[in-house]
């Protein structure tokens, strides 16, 4: 699994809270309780906020995404010239 695949406390907490929100909303539909449905949606949004805050506190992924190019990409290196590819 990739290091940036969300295997962090921030990601797990966000998913757990959001899952709880979806369960609440899912229960509210057959129970015909619109207020409970919207409460569940609020919990889902709260999960996103909690995950972002935890990530900003350093409990999220620190992996940065790299460009498609080789990190040692050189404009003058013919090996990386798109026109010289076979």
Secondary structure, 3 states (H helix, E strand, C coil): CCCCCCCCHHHHHHHHHHHHHHHHHHHHHHHCCHHHHHHHHHHHHHHHHHHHHHHHHHHCCCCCCCCCCCCCCCCCCHHHCHHHCC
